[in-house]
């Protein structure tokens, strides 16, 4: 059974202020429903996202501004920074983590600039909404195998297929290094890698 992340609930102190902020970022309004002065639900969705956010009155007991670390994914971190800034968000510089894995909490071990090798999953920026709920934006250019929902595998041309095989070869070489031996099941590994890559959305959602 598929179990898909659908909603992230944000704690805010001023519903209209939060709504204006996220709409200014270009997020789609899916609903704004109130059943009385003590209960209001606002739902918005980032462009291209399958997951939405909800905030409002009476929807969470968490302290306003206490959400720390929801991630948005883009394919070009520099372009994302430019767009977010143009829409009024106070964005950090693009950064990567000194350890080269996932970023640390807060600003610990941040190194200014994108990942030196511009590796997928390795570059971020951060911003916060008016309440202080903090967000990270992560650059993902190539999805790791298995990180997307399966679908039909298709390539537009022989050149595209050859390119996919070359990328699979490089990725499989790294896999064999980690494995420490020759992978006799390499055709299955190639097939799964190319299927997953083919199904990765071009926008990184």
HELIX and SHEET records of a PDB file:
HELIX    1   1 UNK A   15  UNK A   24  1                                  10    
HELIX    2   2 UNK A   77  UNK A   86  1                                  10    
HELIX    3   3 UNK A  158  UNK A  179  1                                  22    
HELIX    4   4 UNK A  186  UNK A  199  1                                  14    
SHEET    1   A 4 UNK A   7  UNK A   9  0                                        
SHEET    2   A 4 UNK A  52  UNK A  57  1                                        
SHEET    3   A 4 UNK A  39  UNK A  45 -1                                        
SHEET    4   A 4 UNK A  28  UNK A  36 -1                                        
SHEET    1   B 3 UNK A  68  UNK A  74  0                                        
SHEET    2   B 3 UNK A 134  UNK A 139  1                                        
SHEET    3   B 3 UNK A 123  UNK A 128 -1                                        
SHEET    1   C 2 UNK A  95  UNK A  97  0                                        
SHEET    2   C 2 UNK A 110  UNK A 112 -1                                        
END                                                                             
